[in-house]
Amino acid sequence: MKFRSFPGACATVTPALVRRGSLALLLAAGTAHAQSSVTLYGIVDTGIEYVNNIGAAHQSVWRMPTITGNFPSRWGLTGEEDIGGGNKAIFTLESGFAPSTGTLNQAGRLFGRQSFVGLSTNWGVLSFGRQYAMSYWVFVGSDVMGPNAYTAFALDPYLAQARVDNSVAYRVKFNGFDFGATYSFGRDTAPAPAGSNCGSRAPSDANACRDYSAMLRYDGGSWGVSTSYEKIYGGPGATGGLTSSKLTDSRLTLNAYGKIQGLTIGGGFVRRINDGRLIDRQSDFFYAGVSYWITPVLQFVVDGGQLAYKDTDDTSRVVAARLSYLLSKRTQLYVSGGHVWNGGNATVTVSGGVAAGSDPAPGQGQSGFIVGMRHNF
């Protein structure tokens, strides 16, 4: 569904029109207005999930997801206005919600997924607001599962929702290359997956709550490679152990993918150094996956990953799979499941469908599955 405003007609201003008080025609005088458009879009996705081996009592639960099934539910408005010379003013407002309860996600923010305005030119896109860090965009192509309830990225949930408040972003594409960078003056004013509640900078501390990221991708059509780097600074009151601007959390990624007809193979590596963890600061995350269209309406995806911390036995491994059937171009049925193996004191949950309350006991495994439906509009 689209709502568009079209160019107005030219008008000549005369004394008679002024005398008649035609203010609207006065404002429309001269050349025609530039064409602009606004698009309403969204996803509604939910299902029924089962997860076992929760907590020390090894309990199980049937429930409906609040964050994601196949994709997180959202609705949004995006628009652009041609301001001449090949340049456009742009904006996006995107709201995440839980269909099972009708409540807002992203800590209850109305436009918690994205909220930015910017300029699009022949030299790239410059935008301002709440937007994705480059640690999110770098996985396009190599992450074949996406933000599914069961995925290898359950081992590092931040990567599927790497957003920053108070940010400036620049992105440019040319000859298959895609370069992007972000800088945040205060990365998050509400709870988030990493170092939350750090949204402002005191005049006495220029580093508090900063975030910067950069990405370089190459997409050759049938194959691609990418890399990114992001660094998060702590600040007073921040959670995740980053209680000072002297403490940082950084991620370096390397990724690749290839396509052969209906088959896509992707994988990569993330090196993280997190000062918020006193003992096991360094961790390595490996992932790989395969996506295959069995028929034009039936897709099978499987992926897996491992997260290991240096100098400890805390290790987690995940395997996840999904079978999707397209009822139409906009409506899809799916079944997805996975299993996590935890070692040492690791407590990674297999499910990304609910914000909290699913962790197994330290060192314990866990299984789960979901049957759901997704509709795009």
HELIX and SHEET records of a PDB file:
HELIX    1   1 PRO A   15  ARG A   19  1                                   5    
HELIX    2   2 LEU A   23  LEU A   27  1                                   5    
HELIX    3   3 MET A  134  TRP A  137  1                                   4    
HELIX    4   4 ALA A  152  LEU A  155  5                                   4    
HELIX    5   5 PRO A  157  GLN A  161  5                                   5    
SHEET    1   A 3 LYS A   2  SER A   5  0                                        
SHEET    2   A 3 SER A  36  ILE A  54 -1                                        
SHEET    3   A 3 GLN A  59  ARG A  63 -1                                        
SHEET    1   B 5 LYS A   2  SER A   5  0                                        
SHEET    2   B 5 SER A  36  ILE A  54 -1                                        
SHEET    3   B 5 ARG A  74  GLY A  84 -1                                        
SHEET    4   B 5 ASN A  87  ALA A  98 -1                                        
SHEET    5   B 5 THR A 103  LEU A 104 -1                                        
SHEET    1   C15 LYS A   2  SER A   5  0                                        
SHEET    2   C15 SER A  36  ILE A  54 -1                                        
SHEET    3   C15 GLN A 366  ASN A 376 -1                                        
SHEET    4   C15 THR A 331  GLY A 343 -1                                        
SHEET    5   C15 THR A 315  LEU A 326 -1                                        
SHEET    6   C15 LEU A 298  TYR A 309 -1                                        
SHEET    7   C15 GLN A 282  THR A 295 -1                                        
SHEET    8   C15 LEU A 263  ASN A 274 -1                                        
SHEET    9   C15 THR A 248  ILE A 260 -1                                        
SHEET   10   C15 TRP A 223  TYR A 233 -1                                        
SHEET   11   C15 ASP A 211  ASP A 219 -1                                        
SHEET   12   C15 PHE A 177  SER A 184 -1                                        
SHEET   13   C15 ARG A 163  PHE A 174 -1                                        
SHEET   14   C15 GLY A 124  TYR A 132 -1                                        
SHEET   15   C15 GLN A 114  THR A 121 -1                                        
END                                                                             
